[in-house]
Amino acid sequence: MVLAMAGVLIMTPNAISAAALMALIAGMELQVRAVEEPYLLKAHGPDFLAYAARVGRFVPFVGRMRNTQQATDGGP
């Protein structure tokens, strides 16, 4: 979906397309941090923390969780 929106931005480079892409990325980040990660932590506990420390959210090695505090409160 992000790739498709980036394509729209390339084909029609204007402020509306750029704002739509930024809103999409922000919405995805919010959904992952506020909904998915707390659920996975609750469902899988320490196994999820170990996994999240090894891999990135969307890109390998980028956005990895560094500690349990980040996993529970969504902090940086």
N, C-alpha and C positions, 0 to 999 in steps of 0.2 A: 504494500500500500504506500509506503514511504517512497519507494522507487518510482511508482506511478506518479505520485504527486511531484517528485523531483523532475520527472519528465515533462509534466505540465508546466512547471516553472521554466524549464529550458525552452519549451515551445512558445510560451507566452510570458516573457520576463516582465512582470509588473508587480506592483506592491500587493495586490490581492492574492496572486499566486504565492508570493513569498510569505505572506501572513498565513495563508492556508497551510503551507508546509510547516511553518513554525508551530501553528496550533495543533497539527497532527502529531508532531514530535512531542510537544508538551503533554498532550493527552495520553500518548502511549507511555511516556515516563511516569505520569501520575498514576495510571492504571496499574502498571507493573509494580511501582513502589508502594501504593496504598492498598491494592487488592491482592495481586498475585503473590508477592513475596511474603506478606504476613500469613496468607493461607498455607503456602508451602512450608513455612517455618512451623506453623501449628500442626500440620499434617505429618511432617517428616523430621522435625526437630534437629538434632545435631548432624544428621546426614545431609540435610539441606544446607546447613551452615558450612560444612566441609565442601560441598559441591560449589556453593556460591563463592567461596574463597578461591576456588581454582579457575573458574570460568567467568567470562564477562556477561553482562546483561544482554547486549545485542551484538557486540563485536568481541571476538576472543581477546582475553586479557585486558579489556577496557571496561571499567565499571564493576570490578570485583568487590565483594564485601570484604572488609578488612577485619572486622571483629563482631562480636555478638551485639554490642551496643548499637551499631549501625543497623543491624537486622531488626532490632526491636523498635527503634524510634525513627528509622528512616533518615538518620543524620549522615553527614558526609564522611 
